[in-house]
Amino acid sequence: MRPADLAREHGISTQAIRNYERDGYLPPADRTPTGYRIYTEPHAAALRAYLALVPAYGHATAGSVMTAVHADRLGDALTELDRGHAQLLRDRETLAAVRTAVGHLSDGSAPGPALPALPGPRSVGEVAHRLGVTPATLRAWEAAGILTPARDRATGHRRYLPADVRDAELAHLLRRGGYLLDRIATVLRQIRTAGGTGELAAALDGWQQRLTTRGLAMLTASARLDTYLALRPEVPRRA
């Protein structure tokens, strides 16, 4: 097959095919005596796997998985996939906990902790590590009115209580869902004041759909990656 043959199936450019090979997302292609690339079915399967991994795990992870496979580091590739599934599970658990908190707000009762509480208070560094973000990100969220941690009177350091950690978890969830900081700030103010939860409910419904879409994309990506691995004789197969 030529680069155009692979590109046509996915509606992408032939330059993209060459770039994917250059970056290690496809195995190296043989060349004709005149220098033209020759692609075969394993290349087509690798391309299908990579393009399926992108919507499931993101460009960076998709690239890491494919380059690890082509460097015969299957364990590293599987670890990358495991991290993606772990993040999806964490998002689902966080979303469920936030829905519970919203339910408490709707019926007028006091919300319990949205997530298993950290024994507090916690520092900005500890909360950042929990979320996998930088302390600068948390400070930016505070400046946007999303977080409102108290300060230690003696040191002036931020002190995150369980409710602050809950707010940070929710902000992180909505940020990954593509929501802008000002909208997230509005959602958090609604929770704090036990005001209307319509906008929050809509945001959570949208994120639930994104999680479902991502989970289904992971299934597709896993199947296509498995198909590609079956074409690589160096990859151990199950009995």
N, C-alpha and C positions, 0 to 999 in steps of 0.2 A: 504494500500500500504506500501511497504518497502522502505527504503532509496534508494535502487538500482532501484526501479521502477520510482521514481522521477528523479533520476540522469540520467537514460537511455534516457529519452526524450530529454535532453539537452546536452548529451555528456559530463557530468561533473562527478566528483567522488562522492562516497557516503560520503566521509569525508566532502566535500563541503556542502552537504545537512545538515549534523550535525552542521557544523560551522554556516550556515545561521540560523538554529534554535537557536543555542547558542547566536548569535548576535542580535536576535529579528527580523530578516527579515522574518521569518516564525512564525506562531503561535505555541505555545508549543504543542508537540505531546503527546498523551496518550501512556501508556506503557502496554505491556502484563504482566501477572503475572511473567514471566521470565525476564522482563526488556527490551524487544525489543520494539522499537518505532513503533507506528501505525500512518501512515499518511493517510489522507482522501482527498477528492476532494478540500476542501478549502486550504489545504496545497499545492496541485498541482497548484491551481489558484494563490496563493500567490507567489510561486516560478516563475511562468510565468510572473507575474506582476513585481517582483523585477528584473529579468533578462532582461525584456524589458525596465525598467527604467534606467538601467546602461548605455547603449549607448546613451540614450536620454538626461540624466541629469548628468551622471557621478556616480562613485561608492559612493561618500560621500552623495550626495543628495538622491540617490536611497535608501541607508541605512536609512537616516534620515526620508524619507517618510514612509518606512515600519515600522520602530520602532514607529513613531508617530501614525500610524494607530493602531498598536497593543497595544499602551498605551491609546487608546480612545482619542487621540488628533487629530481629523480629521482636525480641523482648521489649526494646525501647518503643517500637511502634505500638505494641499492645498496651504499654503503660500510658502512652498518649491517649489512646482510646479510653482506657480506664478513667483517666482524669476527666475526660469529657462526660462520661456517664456519672461519675461522682458529682460533678457540678450540676448536672441535670437533676439528680436526686436531691441535692441540697436546695436547688431552686423550687422543686416541688414541695419539699417539706416547709420551706420558708413561706411559700404561697399559701399552703394549708394553714399555717400558723397565723398568717396575716388575716386570712378569711375568718378565722375564729375570733381574732381581735375585733374585726369589723362587725361580726355578729354581736359581740358584747356591746359595741357602740350603738348598734341599731336598736337593741332591746333596752338600752338605758342602763345596763349593768356596768360595773367597772371592769375594764379589760384586764385579763391576766397577762402574764408575759407571753409575747408572741413566739419566743424561741426559748429553748432551755437556757436559763439565766446563767450568765457568768457570775461567779462570786465577785462582788464589786467592792469599791469602785475600781475601774480599770483605766489604764493610761491610754492616750491616743495611739501609742505604738502597739499596744496589745490588741486594741480593737481593729487597727489597720491590718495586723497580722491575721486576725480571725477572718477578715473579709477578703484578704488577698489584694489589698490596695495599699497605697502609700499614705503616711501621715499627712502629707500635703493635700491629698484628695479629701481627707476628712476635714481638714481646715478650710478647704474651698467650699465644702458642703455647709460648714458652719457659717461662712461668710455669706452664703446664699440663703441663709435662714432655714436650712433643712435640719441641722443639728443644733442643739442648745445645751451642751454639757456645762456643768458648773465648774468653778475654779477652786482649787485648793487655796485657802486663805493665806497659808504660810508660804507656799512656793509659787502660786499662780498657775500651776499646771492644771490641765484639763482633767476632770474626773468623770468618767462615763459610768453612770449607774445602769441597772438592767433596762430601764425604760429608754435610756439613750442608746444602748446597744441594739434594742429592738428597732428604734428609729433608723439607725445606721444600716441594719440588715434590710429593712424595707426600702431605704433609699438606694442601696446597692442593687436590689432586685429590680426596681423600676428603672434605674439607670441602664442596666443591661437590656431592659426592654425597649430602650430607645427614647425614654421620656426626658425632656429638658429639665434643667435644674429648677426653673421657676415653677413648673407644674408639680414637680416632686415636693417642693416647699409647700405648695398649696395642700397637697395630700397629707403631708405630715401635720400641718396646722389643723386640718380637719380631725385627725386622730386625737391630737392634744386637747382640742376644745370640745370633742364629742359632738361636733356639728354634723352637717349633712354628709352622707357617705356615698352619694351618687357618683361623684367623679372618681372616688377611690374604687368603687365596685366596678365601674367601667374599665378602669386601668387594670384591675386584677383579671377581669374577663379577657381583656386583650392579651395579657401575659400568659394566661392559661392556654389560649389558643396557640401562642408562640411555642410554649413548652410541648404541646401535643405535636405541632408541626415538626419541631426539632427532634422529638423522640421518633417519629415516623421516618424522618430523614436519616437518623442513625441506623434504623433497621435496613433501609435501602443501601446505605453506605457499607454496612457490615457485609451484606450479601455480595455486593460488587467487589469489595476487597477480597472476600473469600474466593470468589471466582478467579480473580487475578492470581492470588497466592497458589491456587491449584495448578496454575500454568508454570510455576517456578519450581523446578525439581529439587532445589536445595532447601525448600521449606518443608519441615516435617509435617506430615498429615496425620490426622487421627486414624486410629485403627478401625 
